[in-house]
Amino acid sequence: MTGLSAHTLRYYEKVGMLEGVSRNEQGYRAYSEADVSWVQFLVILRELDIPIREMKRYSDLRSQGPSTVHERRLMLEAHQSRVQQQMQKLSDNLGKIEGKIQYYKEMEEEVEA
């Protein structure tokens, strides 16, 4: 459901980013919809290259409740800005590659002519 390995889920529990997971009668972890939703958000954070320490800080703030909403928003906005800068850089670099590809296509046409 989350796309994460059992090892990663256990690690998230161990470091306190995934708390209060219950167990079923056989002793297996039983994740609630809220747990799955939170893990999916953690996956997004990792895919955006947020370091584990920042994820842990965000998780700790989340555990403290609504009084930390402002700080959590600021954290996400700061990372949003970094991601936007990375996207711009990637876009610029992709444009350069596309230009080089076009240059080579033109060279190939000249050689074939």
Distance bins in CASP14 RR format, pairs under 12 A and 6 or more apart:
PFRMAT RR
TARGET T0000
AUTHOR 0000-0000-0000
RMODE 2
METHOD distances of the structure
MODEL  1
1 9 0 0 0 0 0 1 0 0 0 0 0
1 29 0 0 0 0 0 1 0 0 0 0 0
1 30 0 0 0 0 0 1 0 0 0 0 0
1 31 1 0 0 1 0 0 0 0 0 0 0
1 32 0 0 0 0 0 1 0 0 0 0 0
1 33 0 0 0 0 1 0 0 0 0 0 0
1 35 0 0 0 0 1 0 0 0 0 0 0
1 36 1 0 1 0 0 0 0 0 0 0 0
1 37 0 0 0 0 0 1 0 0 0 0 0
1 39 0 0 0 0 1 0 0 0 0 0 0
1 40 0 0 0 0 1 0 0 0 0 0 0
1 43 0 0 0 0 0 1 0 0 0 0 0
2 8 0 0 0 0 1 0 0 0 0 0 0
2 9 1 0 0 1 0 0 0 0 0 0 0
2 12 0 0 0 0 1 0 0 0 0 0 0
2 18 0 0 0 0 0 1 0 0 0 0 0
2 29 0 0 0 0 0 1 0 0 0 0 0
2 31 0 0 0 0 1 0 0 0 0 0 0
2 33 0 0 0 0 0 1 0 0 0 0 0
2 35 0 0 0 0 1 0 0 0 0 0 0
2 36 1 0 0 1 0 0 0 0 0 0 0
2 37 0 0 0 0 1 0 0 0 0 0 0
2 38 0 0 0 0 1 0 0 0 0 0 0
2 39 1 0 1 0 0 0 0 0 0 0 0
2 40 1 0 0 1 0 0 0 0 0 0 0
2 41 0 0 0 0 0 1 0 0 0 0 0
2 42 0 0 0 0 1 0 0 0 0 0 0
2 43 1 0 0 1 0 0 0 0 0 0 0
2 44 0 0 0 0 0 1 0 0 0 0 0
2 46 0 0 0 0 0 1 0 0 0 0 0
3 9 0 0 0 0 1 0 0 0 0 0 0
3 36 0 0 0 0 0 1 0 0 0 0 0
3 39 0 0 0 0 1 0 0 0 0 0 0
3 40 0 0 0 0 1 0 0 0 0 0 0
3 42 0 0 0 0 0 1 0 0 0 0 0
3 43 1 0 0 1 0 0 0 0 0 0 0
3 46 0 0 0 0 0 1 0 0 0 0 0
3 47 0 0 0 0 0 1 0 0 0 0 0
4 10 0 0 0 0 1 0 0 0 0 0 0
4 11 0 0 0 0 1 0 0 0 0 0 0
4 12 1 0 0 1 0 0 0 0 0 0 0
4 13 0 0 0 0 0 1 0 0 0 0 0
4 17 0 0 0 0 0 1 0 0 0 0 0
4 18 0 0 0 0 0 1 0 0 0 0 0
4 29 0 0 0 0 0 1 0 0 0 0 0
4 31 0 0 0 0 0 1 0 0 0 0 0
4 35 0 0 0 0 0 1 0 0 0 0 0
4 36 0 0 0 0 0 1 0 0 0 0 0
4 38 0 0 0 0 0 1 0 0 0 0 0
4 39 1 0 0 1 0 0 0 0 0 0 0
4 40 0 0 0 0 1 0 0 0 0 0 0
4 42 0 0 0 0 1 0 0 0 0 0 0
4 43 1 0 0 1 0 0 0 0 0 0 0
4 44 0 0 0 0 0 1 0 0 0 0 0
4 46 0 0 0 0 1 0 0 0 0 0 0
4 47 0 0 0 0 0 1 0 0 0 0 0
5 11 0 0 0 0 1 0 0 0 0 0 0
5 12 0 0 0 0 0 1 0 0 0 0 0
5 39 0 0 0 0 0 1 0 0 0 0 0
5 43 0 0 0 0 0 1 0 0 0 0 0
6 12 0 0 0 0 0 1 0 0 0 0 0
6 13 0 0 0 0 0 1 0 0 0 0 0
6 21 0 0 0 0 0 1 0 0 0 0 0
6 28 0 0 0 0 1 0 0 0 0 0 0
6 29 0 0 0 0 1 0 0 0 0 0 0
6 31 0 0 0 0 0 1 0 0 0 0 0
7 13 0 0 0 0 0 1 0 0 0 0 0
7 14 0 0 0 0 0 1 0 0 0 0 0
8 14 0 0 0 0 0 1 0 0 0 0 0
8 15 0 0 0 0 0 1 0 0 0 0 0
8 17 0 0 0 0 0 1 0 0 0 0 0
8 18 0 0 0 0 1 0 0 0 0 0 0
8 39 0 0 0 0 1 0 0 0 0 0 0
8 42 0 0 0 0 1 0 0 0 0 0 0
8 43 0 0 0 0 1 0 0 0 0 0 0
8 46 0 0 0 0 1 0 0 0 0 0 0
8 52 0 0 0 0 0 1 0 0 0 0 0
8 55 0 0 0 0 0 1 0 0 0 0 0
9 15 0 0 0 0 0 1 0 0 0 0 0
9 16 0 0 0 0 0 1 0 0 0 0 0
9 17 0 0 0 0 1 0 0 0 0 0 0
9 18 1 0 0 1 0 0 0 0 0 0 0
9 21 0 0 0 0 1 0 0 0 0 0 0
9 28 0 0 0 0 0 1 0 0 0 0 0
9 29 1 0 0 1 0 0 0 0 0 0 0
9 31 0 0 0 0 1 0 0 0 0 0 0
9 35 0 0 0 0 1 0 0 0 0 0 0
9 36 0 0 0 0 0 1 0 0 0 0 0
9 38 0 0 0 0 0 1 0 0 0 0 0
9 39 1 0 0 1 0 0 0 0 0 0 0
9 42 0 0 0 0 1 0 0 0 0 0 0
9 43 0 0 0 0 0 1 0 0 0 0 0
10 16 0 0 0 0 0 1 0 0 0 0 0
10 17 0 0 0 0 0 1 0 0 0 0 0
10 18 0 0 0 0 1 0 0 0 0 0 0
10 21 0 0 0 0 1 0 0 0 0 0 0
10 29 0 0 0 0 1 0 0 0 0 0 0
11 17 0 0 0 0 1 0 0 0 0 0 0
11 18 0 0 0 0 1 0 0 0 0 0 0
11 39 0 0 0 0 0 1 0 0 0 0 0
11 42 0 0 0 0 0 1 0 0 0 0 0
11 46 0 0 0 0 0 1 0 0 0 0 0
11 52 0 0 0 0 1 0 0 0 0 0 0
11 55 0 0 0 0 0 1 0 0 0 0 0
11 56 0 0 0 0 0 1 0 0 0 0 0
12 18 1 0 1 0 0 0 0 0 0 0 0
12 19 0 0 0 0 1 0 0 0 0 0 0
12 20 0 0 0 0 0 1 0 0 0 0 0
12 21 0 0 0 0 1 0 0 0 0 0 0
12 29 0 0 0 0 0 1 0 0 0 0 0
12 31 0 0 0 0 0 1 0 0 0 0 0
12 35 0 0 0 0 0 1 0 0 0 0 0
12 38 0 0 0 0 1 0 0 0 0 0 0
12 39 1 0 0 1 0 0 0 0 0 0 0
12 41 0 0 0 0 0 1 0 0 0 0 0
12 42 1 0 0 1 0 0 0 0 0 0 0
12 43 0 0 0 0 0 1 0 0 0 0 0
12 45 0 0 0 0 0 1 0 0 0 0 0
12 46 0 0 0 0 0 1 0 0 0 0 0
12 52 0 0 0 0 1 0 0 0 0 0 0
12 55 0 0 0 0 1 0 0 0 0 0 0
12 56 0 0 0 0 1 0 0 0 0 0 0
12 59 0 0 0 0 1 0 0 0 0 0 0
13 19 1 0 0 1 0 0 0 0 0 0 0
13 20 0 0 0 0 1 0 0 0 0 0 0
13 21 1 0 0 1 0 0 0 0 0 0 0
13 22 0 0 0 0 0 1 0 0 0 0 0
13 23 0 0 0 0 0 1 0 0 0 0 0
13 29 0 0 0 0 1 0 0 0 0 0 0
13 31 0 0 0 0 0 1 0 0 0 0 0
13 35 0 0 0 0 0 1 0 0 0 0 0
13 38 0 0 0 0 0 1 0 0 0 0 0
13 39 0 0 0 0 0 1 0 0 0 0 0
13 42 0 0 0 0 0 1 0 0 0 0 0
13 59 0 0 0 0 0 1 0 0 0 0 0
14 21 0 0 0 0 0 1 0 0 0 0 0
14 52 0 0 0 0 0 1 0 0 0 0 0
14 56 0 0 0 0 0 1 0 0 0 0 0
15 42 0 0 0 0 0 1 0 0 0 0 0
15 52 1 0 0 1 0 0 0 0 0 0 0
15 53 0 0 0 0 1 0 0 0 0 0 0
15 55 0 0 0 0 1 0 0 0 0 0 0
15 56 1 0 1 0 0 0 0 0 0 0 0
15 57 0 0 0 0 0 1 0 0 0 0 0
15 59 0 0 0 0 1 0 0 0 0 0 0
15 60 0 0 0 0 0 1 0 0 0 0 0
16 38 0 0 0 0 0 1 0 0 0 0 0
16 42 0 0 0 0 0 1 0 0 0 0 0
16 52 0 0 0 0 0 1 0 0 0 0 0
16 55 0 0 0 0 0 1 0 0 0 0 0
16 56 1 0 0 1 0 0 0 0 0 0 0
16 57 0 0 0 0 0 1 0 0 0 0 0
16 58 0 0 0 0 0 1 0 0 0 0 0
16 59 1 0 0 1 0 0 0 0 0 0 0
16 60 0 0 0 0 1 0 0 0 0 0 0
16 62 0 0 0 0 0 1 0 0 0 0 0
16 63 0 0 0 0 1 0 0 0 0 0 0
17 35 0 0 0 0 0 1 0 0 0 0 0
17 38 0 0 0 0 1 0 0 0 0 0 0
17 39 0 0 0 0 1 0 0 0 0 0 0
17 41 0 0 0 0 0 1 0 0 0 0 0
17 42 1 0 0 1 0 0 0 0 0 0 0
17 43 0 0 0 0 0 1 0 0 0 0 0
17 45 0 0 0 0 1 0 0 0 0 0 0
17 46 0 0 0 0 0 1 0 0 0 0 0
17 50 0 0 0 0 0 1 0 0 0 0 0
17 52 0 0 0 0 1 0 0 0 0 0 0
17 53 0 0 0 0 0 1 0 0 0 0 0
17 54 0 0 0 0 0 1 0 0 0 0 0
17 55 1 0 0 1 0 0 0 0 0 0 0
17 56 1 0 1 0 0 0 0 0 0 0 0
17 57 0 0 0 0 1 0 0 0 0 0 0
17 58 0 0 0 0 1 0 0 0 0 0 0
17 59 1 0 1 0 0 0 0 0 0 0 0
17 60 0 0 0 0 1 0 0 0 0 0 0
17 61 0 0 0 0 0 1 0 0 0 0 0
17 62 0 0 0 0 1 0 0 0 0 0 0
17 63 0 0 0 0 1 0 0 0 0 0 0
18 29 0 0 0 0 1 0 0 0 0 0 0
18 31 0 0 0 0 1 0 0 0 0 0 0
18 32 0 0 0 0 0 1 0 0 0 0 0
18 34 0 0 0 0 0 1 0 0 0 0 0
18 35 1 0 0 1 0 0 0 0 0 0 0
18 36 0 0 0 0 0 1 0 0 0 0 0
18 37 0 0 0 0 0 1 0 0 0 0 0
18 38 1 0 0 1 0 0 0 0 0 0 0
18 39 1 0 0 1 0 0 0 0 0 0 0
18 40 0 0 0 0 0 1 0 0 0 0 0
18 41 0 0 0 0 0 1 0 0 0 0 0
18 42 1 0 0 1 0 0 0 0 0 0 0
18 43 0 0 0 0 0 1 0 0 0 0 0
18 55 0 0 0 0 0 1 0 0 0 0 0
18 56 0 0 0 0 0 1 0 0 0 0 0
18 59 0 0 0 0 1 0 0 0 0 0 0
18 62 0 0 0 0 0 1 0 0 0 0 0
18 63 0 0 0 0 0 1 0 0 0 0 0
19 31 0 0 0 0 0 1 0 0 0 0 0
19 32 0 0 0 0 0 1 0 0 0 0 0
19 34 0 0 0 0 0 1 0 0 0 0 0
19 35 0 0 0 0 1 0 0 0 0 0 0
19 38 0 0 0 0 1 0 0 0 0 0 0
19 39 0 0 0 0 0 1 0 0 0 0 0
19 56 0 0 0 0 0 1 0 0 0 0 0
19 59 0 0 0 0 1 0 0 0 0 0 0
19 60 0 0 0 0 0 1 0 0 0 0 0
19 62 0 0 0 0 1 0 0 0 0 0 0
19 63 1 0 0 1 0 0 0 0 0 0 0
20 29 0 0 0 0 1 0 0 0 0 0 0
20 30 0 0 0 0 0 1 0 0 0 0 0
20 31 0 0 0 0 1 0 0 0 0 0 0
20 32 0 0 0 0 1 0 0 0 0 0 0
20 34 0 0 0 0 0 1 0 0 0 0 0
20 35 1 0 0 1 0 0 0 0 0 0 0
20 38 0 0 0 0 0 1 0 0 0 0 0
20 63 0 0 0 0 0 1 0 0 0 0 0
21 27 0 0 0 0 0 1 0 0 0 0 0
21 28 0 0 0 0 0 1 0 0 0 0 0
21 29 1 0 1 0 0 0 0 0 0 0 0
21 30 1 0 0 1 0 0 0 0 0 0 0
21 31 1 0 0 1 0 0 0 0 0 0 0
21 32 0 0 0 0 1 0 0 0 0 0 0
21 34 0 0 0 0 0 1 0 0 0 0 0
21 35 1 0 0 1 0 0 0 0 0 0 0
21 36 0 0 0 0 0 1 0 0 0 0 0
21 38 0 0 0 0 0 1 0 0 0 0 0
21 39 0 0 0 0 1 0 0 0 0 0 0
22 28 0 0 0 0 0 1 0 0 0 0 0
22 29 1 0 0 1 0 0 0 0 0 0 0
22 30 1 0 1 0 0 0 0 0 0 0 0
22 31 0 0 0 0 1 0 0 0 0 0 0
22 32 1 0 0 1 0 0 0 0 0 0 0
22 34 0 0 0 0 0 1 0 0 0 0 0
22 35 0 0 0 0 1 0 0 0 0 0 0
23 29 1 0 1 0 0 0 0 0 0 0 0
23 30 1 0 0 1 0 0 0 0 0 0 0
23 31 0 0 0 0 0 1 0 0 0 0 0
24 30 1 0 1 0 0 0 0 0 0 0 0
24 31 0 0 0 0 0 1 0 0 0 0 0
24 32 0 0 0 0 0 1 0 0 0 0 0
29 35 0 0 0 0 1 0 0 0 0 0 0
29 36 0 0 0 0 0 1 0 0 0 0 0
29 39 0 0 0 0 0 1 0 0 0 0 0
30 36 0 0 0 0 0 1 0 0 0 0 0
31 37 0 0 0 0 1 0 0 0 0 0 0
31 38 0 0 0 0 1 0 0 0 0 0 0
31 39 1 0 0 1 0 0 0 0 0 0 0
31 40 0 0 0 0 0 1 0 0 0 0 0
32 38 0 0 0 0 1 0 0 0 0 0 0
32 39 0 0 0 0 0 1 0 0 0 0 0
33 39 0 0 0 0 0 1 0 0 0 0 0
33 40 0 0 0 0 0 1 0 0 0 0 0
34 40 0 0 0 0 0 1 0 0 0 0 0
34 41 0 0 0 0 0 1 0 0 0 0 0
34 62 0 0 0 0 0 1 0 0 0 0 0
35 41 0 0 0 0 0 1 0 0 0 0 0
35 42 0 0 0 0 0 1 0 0 0 0 0
36 42 0 0 0 0 0 1 0 0 0 0 0
36 43 0 0 0 0 0 1 0 0 0 0 0
37 43 0 0 0 0 0 1 0 0 0 0 0
37 44 0 0 0 0 0 1 0 0 0 0 0
38 44 0 0 0 0 0 1 0 0 0 0 0
38 45 0 0 0 0 0 1 0 0 0 0 0
38 55 0 0 0 0 0 1 0 0 0 0 0
38 58 0 0 0 0 0 1 0 0 0 0 0
38 59 0 0 0 0 1 0 0 0 0 0 0
38 62 0 0 0 0 1 0 0 0 0 0 0
38 63 0 0 0 0 0 1 0 0 0 0 0
39 45 0 0 0 0 0 1 0 0 0 0 0
39 46 0 0 0 0 0 1 0 0 0 0 0
39 55 0 0 0 0 0 1 0 0 0 0 0
39 59 0 0 0 0 0 1 0 0 0 0 0
40 46 0 0 0 0 0 1 0 0 0 0 0
40 47 0 0 0 0 0 1 0 0 0 0 0
41 47 0 0 0 0 0 1 0 0 0 0 0
41 48 0 0 0 0 0 1 0 0 0 0 0
41 50 0 0 0 0 0 1 0 0 0 0 0
41 55 0 0 0 0 1 0 0 0 0 0 0
41 58 0 0 0 0 1 0 0 0 0 0 0
41 59 0 0 0 0 1 0 0 0 0 0 0
41 62 0 0 0 0 1 0 0 0 0 0 0
41 72 0 0 0 0 0 1 0 0 0 0 0
41 76 0 0 0 0 0 1 0 0 0 0 0
42 48 0 0 0 0 0 1 0 0 0 0 0
42 50 0 0 0 0 1 0 0 0 0 0 0
42 52 0 0 0 0 1 0 0 0 0 0 0
42 54 0 0 0 0 0 1 0 0 0 0 0
42 55 1 0 0 1 0 0 0 0 0 0 0
42 56 0 0 0 0 0 1 0 0 0 0 0
42 58 0 0 0 0 1 0 0 0 0 0 0
42 59 1 0 0 1 0 0 0 0 0 0 0
42 62 0 0 0 0 0 1 0 0 0 0 0
43 50 0 0 0 0 0 1 0 0 0 0 0
43 55 0 0 0 0 0 1 0 0 0 0 0
44 50 0 0 0 0 1 0 0 0 0 0 0
44 55 0 0 0 0 0 1 0 0 0 0 0
44 58 0 0 0 0 0 1 0 0 0 0 0
44 76 0 0 0 0 0 1 0 0 0 0 0
44 79 0 0 0 0 0 1 0 0 0 0 0
44 80 0 0 0 0 0 1 0 0 0 0 0
44 83 0 0 0 0 0 1 0 0 0 0 0
45 51 0 0 0 0 1 0 0 0 0 0 0
45 52 0 0 0 0 1 0 0 0 0 0 0
45 53 0 0 0 0 0 1 0 0 0 0 0
45 54 1 0 0 1 0 0 0 0 0 0 0
45 55 1 0 1 0 0 0 0 0 0 0 0
45 56 0 0 0 0 0 1 0 0 0 0 0
45 57 0 0 0 0 0 1 0 0 0 0 0
45 58 1 0 0 1 0 0 0 0 0 0 0
45 59 0 0 0 0 1 0 0 0 0 0 0
45 62 0 0 0 0 0 1 0 0 0 0 0
45 72 0 0 0 0 0 1 0 0 0 0 0
45 75 0 0 0 0 0 1 0 0 0 0 0
45 76 0 0 0 0 1 0 0 0 0 0 0
45 79 0 0 0 0 1 0 0 0 0 0 0
45 80 0 0 0 0 0 1 0 0 0 0 0
45 83 0 0 0 0 0 1 0 0 0 0 0
46 52 0 0 0 0 1 0 0 0 0 0 0
46 54 0 0 0 0 0 1 0 0 0 0 0
46 55 1 0 0 1 0 0 0 0 0 0 0
46 56 0 0 0 0 0 1 0 0 0 0 0
46 58 0 0 0 0 0 1 0 0 0 0 0
46 79 0 0 0 0 0 1 0 0 0 0 0
47 55 0 0 0 0 0 1 0 0 0 0 0
47 79 0 0 0 0 0 1 0 0 0 0 0
47 83 0 0 0 0 0 1 0 0 0 0 0
48 54 0 0 0 0 0 1 0 0 0 0 0
48 55 0 0 0 0 0 1 0 0 0 0 0
48 58 0 0 0 0 0 1 0 0 0 0 0
48 75 0 0 0 0 0 1 0 0 0 0 0
48 76 0 0 0 0 1 0 0 0 0 0 0
48 78 0 0 0 0 0 1 0 0 0 0 0
48 79 1 0 0 1 0 0 0 0 0 0 0
48 80 0 0 0 0 1 0 0 0 0 0 0
48 81 0 0 0 0 0 1 0 0 0 0 0
48 82 0 0 0 0 1 0 0 0 0 0 0
48 83 1 0 1 0 0 0 0 0 0 0 0
48 84 0 0 0 0 0 1 0 0 0 0 0
48 86 0 0 0 0 1 0 0 0 0 0 0
48 87 0 0 0 0 0 1 0 0 0 0 0
49 55 0 0 0 0 0 1 0 0 0 0 0
49 79 0 0 0 0 1 0 0 0 0 0 0
49 82 0 0 0 0 1 0 0 0 0 0 0
49 83 0 0 0 0 1 0 0 0 0 0 0
49 86 0 0 0 0 1 0 0 0 0 0 0
50 56 0 0 0 0 0 1 0 0 0 0 0
50 57 0 0 0 0 1 0 0 0 0 0 0
50 58 1 0 0 1 0 0 0 0 0 0 0
50 59 0 0 0 0 0 1 0 0 0 0 0
50 75 0 0 0 0 1 0 0 0 0 0 0
50 76 0 0 0 0 1 0 0 0 0 0 0
50 78 0 0 0 0 0 1 0 0 0 0 0
50 79 1 0 1 0 0 0 0 0 0 0 0
50 80 0 0 0 0 0 1 0 0 0 0 0
50 82 0 0 0 0 1 0 0 0 0 0 0
50 83 0 0 0 0 1 0 0 0 0 0 0
51 57 0 0 0 0 1 0 0 0 0 0 0
51 58 0 0 0 0 0 1 0 0 0 0 0
51 75 0 0 0 0 0 1 0 0 0 0 0
51 79 0 0 0 0 1 0 0 0 0 0 0
51 82 0 0 0 0 0 1 0 0 0 0 0
52 58 0 0 0 0 0 1 0 0 0 0 0
52 59 0 0 0 0 1 0 0 0 0 0 0
53 59 0 0 0 0 0 1 0 0 0 0 0
53 60 0 0 0 0 0 1 0 0 0 0 0
53 75 0 0 0 0 0 1 0 0 0 0 0
54 60 0 0 0 0 0 1 0 0 0 0 0
54 61 0 0 0 0 0 1 0 0 0 0 0
54 72 0 0 0 0 0 1 0 0 0 0 0
54 74 0 0 0 0 0 1 0 0 0 0 0
54 75 1 0 0 1 0 0 0 0 0 0 0
54 76 0 0 0 0 0 1 0 0 0 0 0
54 78 0 0 0 0 1 0 0 0 0 0 0
54 79 1 0 0 1 0 0 0 0 0 0 0
54 82 0 0 0 0 0 1 0 0 0 0 0
55 61 0 0 0 0 0 1 0 0 0 0 0
55 62 0 0 0 0 0 1 0 0 0 0 0
55 72 0 0 0 0 0 1 0 0 0 0 0
55 75 0 0 0 0 1 0 0 0 0 0 0
55 76 0 0 0 0 0 1 0 0 0 0 0
55 79 0 0 0 0 0 1 0 0 0 0 0
56 62 0 0 0 0 0 1 0 0 0 0 0
56 63 0 0 0 0 0 1 0 0 0 0 0
56 75 0 0 0 0 0 1 0 0 0 0 0
57 63 0 0 0 0 0 1 0 0 0 0 0
57 64 0 0 0 0 0 1 0 0 0 0 0
57 68 0 0 0 0 0 1 0 0 0 0 0
57 71 0 0 0 0 1 0 0 0 0 0 0
57 72 0 0 0 0 1 0 0 0 0 0 0
57 74 0 0 0 0 0 1 0 0 0 0 0
57 75 1 0 0 1 0 0 0 0 0 0 0
57 76 0 0 0 0 0 1 0 0 0 0 0
57 78 0 0 0 0 0 1 0 0 0 0 0
57 79 0 0 0 0 0 1 0 0 0 0 0
58 64 0 0 0 0 0 1 0 0 0 0 0
58 68 0 0 0 0 1 0 0 0 0 0 0
58 69 0 0 0 0 0 1 0 0 0 0 0
58 71 0 0 0 0 1 0 0 0 0 0 0
58 72 1 0 0 1 0 0 0 0 0 0 0
58 73 0 0 0 0 0 1 0 0 0 0 0
58 74 0 0 0 0 0 1 0 0 0 0 0
58 75 1 0 1 0 0 0 0 0 0 0 0
58 76 1 0 0 1 0 0 0 0 0 0 0
58 78 0 0 0 0 0 1 0 0 0 0 0
58 79 0 0 0 0 1 0 0 0 0 0 0
59 65 0 0 0 0 0 1 0 0 0 0 0
59 68 0 0 0 0 0 1 0 0 0 0 0
59 72 0 0 0 0 1 0 0 0 0 0 0
59 75 0 0 0 0 0 1 0 0 0 0 0
60 68 0 0 0 0 1 0 0 0 0 0 0
60 71 0 0 0 0 0 1 0 0 0 0 0
60 72 0 0 0 0 0 1 0 0 0 0 0
60 75 0 0 0 0 0 1 0 0 0 0 0
61 67 0 0 0 0 1 0 0 0 0 0 0
61 68 1 1 0 0 0 0 0 0 0 0 0
61 69 0 0 0 0 1 0 0 0 0 0 0
61 70 0 0 0 0 1 0 0 0 0 0 0
61 71 1 0 1 0 0 0 0 0 0 0 0
61 72 1 0 1 0 0 0 0 0 0 0 0
61 73 0 0 0 0 0 1 0 0 0 0 0
61 74 0 0 0 0 0 1 0 0 0 0 0
61 75 1 0 0 1 0 0 0 0 0 0 0
61 76 0 0 0 0 0 1 0 0 0 0 0
62 68 1 0 0 1 0 0 0 0 0 0 0
62 69 0 0 0 0 1 0 0 0 0 0 0
62 71 0 0 0 0 0 1 0 0 0 0 0
62 72 1 0 0 1 0 0 0 0 0 0 0
62 73 0 0 0 0 0 1 0 0 0 0 0
62 75 0 0 0 0 0 1 0 0 0 0 0
62 76 0 0 0 0 0 1 0 0 0 0 0
63 72 0 0 0 0 0 1 0 0 0 0 0
64 70 0 0 0 0 0 1 0 0 0 0 0
64 71 0 0 0 0 1 0 0 0 0 0 0
64 72 0 0 0 0 1 0 0 0 0 0 0
65 71 0 0 0 0 0 1 0 0 0 0 0
65 72 0 0 0 0 1 0 0 0 0 0 0
66 72 0 0 0 0 1 0 0 0 0 0 0
66 73 0 0 0 0 0 1 0 0 0 0 0
68 74 0 0 0 0 0 1 0 0 0 0 0
68 75 0 0 0 0 1 0 0 0 0 0 0
69 75 0 0 0 0 0 1 0 0 0 0 0
69 76 0 0 0 0 0 1 0 0 0 0 0
70 76 0 0 0 0 0 1 0 0 0 0 0
70 77 0 0 0 0 0 1 0 0 0 0 0
71 77 0 0 0 0 0 1 0 0 0 0 0
71 78 0 0 0 0 0 1 0 0 0 0 0
72 78 0 0 0 0 0 1 0 0 0 0 0
72 79 0 0 0 0 0 1 0 0 0 0 0
73 79 0 0 0 0 0 1 0 0 0 0 0
73 80 0 0 0 0 0 1 0 0 0 0 0
74 80 0 0 0 0 0 1 0 0 0 0 0
74 81 0 0 0 0 0 1 0 0 0 0 0
75 81 0 0 0 0 0 1 0 0 0 0 0
75 82 0 0 0 0 0 1 0 0 0 0 0
76 82 0 0 0 0 0 1 0 0 0 0 0
76 83 0 0 0 0 0 1 0 0 0 0 0
77 83 0 0 0 0 0 1 0 0 0 0 0
77 84 0 0 0 0 0 1 0 0 0 0 0
78 84 0 0 0 0 0 1 0 0 0 0 0
78 85 0 0 0 0 0 1 0 0 0 0 0
79 85 0 0 0 0 0 1 0 0 0 0 0
79 86 0 0 0 0 0 1 0 0 0 0 0
80 86 0 0 0 0 0 1 0 0 0 0 0
80 87 0 0 0 0 0 1 0 0 0 0 0
81 87 0 0 0 0 0 1 0 0 0 0 0
81 88 0 0 0 0 0 1 0 0 0 0 0
82 88 0 0 0 0 0 1 0 0 0 0 0
82 89 0 0 0 0 0 1 0 0 0 0 0
83 89 0 0 0 0 0 1 0 0 0 0 0
83 90 0 0 0 0 0 1 0 0 0 0 0
84 90 0 0 0 0 0 1 0 0 0 0 0
84 91 0 0 0 0 0 1 0 0 0 0 0
85 91 0 0 0 0 0 1 0 0 0 0 0
85 92 0 0 0 0 0 1 0 0 0 0 0
86 92 0 0 0 0 0 1 0 0 0 0 0
86 93 0 0 0 0 0 1 0 0 0 0 0
87 93 0 0 0 0 0 1 0 0 0 0 0
87 94 0 0 0 0 0 1 0 0 0 0 0
88 94 0 0 0 0 0 1 0 0 0 0 0
88 95 0 0 0 0 0 1 0 0 0 0 0
89 95 0 0 0 0 0 1 0 0 0 0 0
89 96 0 0 0 0 0 1 0 0 0 0 0
90 96 0 0 0 0 0 1 0 0 0 0 0
90 97 0 0 0 0 0 1 0 0 0 0 0
91 97 0 0 0 0 0 1 0 0 0 0 0
91 98 0 0 0 0 0 1 0 0 0 0 0
92 98 0 0 0 0 0 1 0 0 0 0 0
92 99 0 0 0 0 0 1 0 0 0 0 0
93 99 0 0 0 0 0 1 0 0 0 0 0
93 100 0 0 0 0 0 1 0 0 0 0 0
94 100 0 0 0 0 0 1 0 0 0 0 0
94 101 0 0 0 0 0 1 0 0 0 0 0
95 101 0 0 0 0 1 0 0 0 0 0 0
95 102 0 0 0 0 1 0 0 0 0 0 0
95 103 0 0 0 0 0 1 0 0 0 0 0
96 102 0 0 0 0 0 1 0 0 0 0 0
96 103 0 0 0 0 0 1 0 0 0 0 0
97 103 0 0 0 0 0 1 0 0 0 0 0
97 104 0 0 0 0 0 1 0 0 0 0 0
98 104 0 0 0 0 0 1 0 0 0 0 0
98 105 0 0 0 0 0 1 0 0 0 0 0
99 105 0 0 0 0 1 0 0 0 0 0 0
99 106 0 0 0 0 1 0 0 0 0 0 0
100 106 0 0 0 0 0 1 0 0 0 0 0
100 107 0 0 0 0 0 1 0 0 0 0 0
101 107 0 0 0 0 0 1 0 0 0 0 0
101 108 0 0 0 0 0 1 0 0 0 0 0
102 108 0 0 0 0 0 1 0 0 0 0 0
102 109 0 0 0 0 0 1 0 0 0 0 0
103 109 0 0 0 0 0 1 0 0 0 0 0
103 110 0 0 0 0 0 1 0 0 0 0 0
104 110 0 0 0 0 0 1 0 0 0 0 0
104 111 0 0 0 0 0 1 0 0 0 0 0
105 111 0 0 0 0 0 1 0 0 0 0 0
105 112 0 0 0 0 0 1 0 0 0 0 0
106 112 0 0 0 0 0 1 0 0 0 0 0
106 113 0 0 0 0 0 1 0 0 0 0 0
107 113 0 0 0 0 0 1 0 0 0 0 0
END
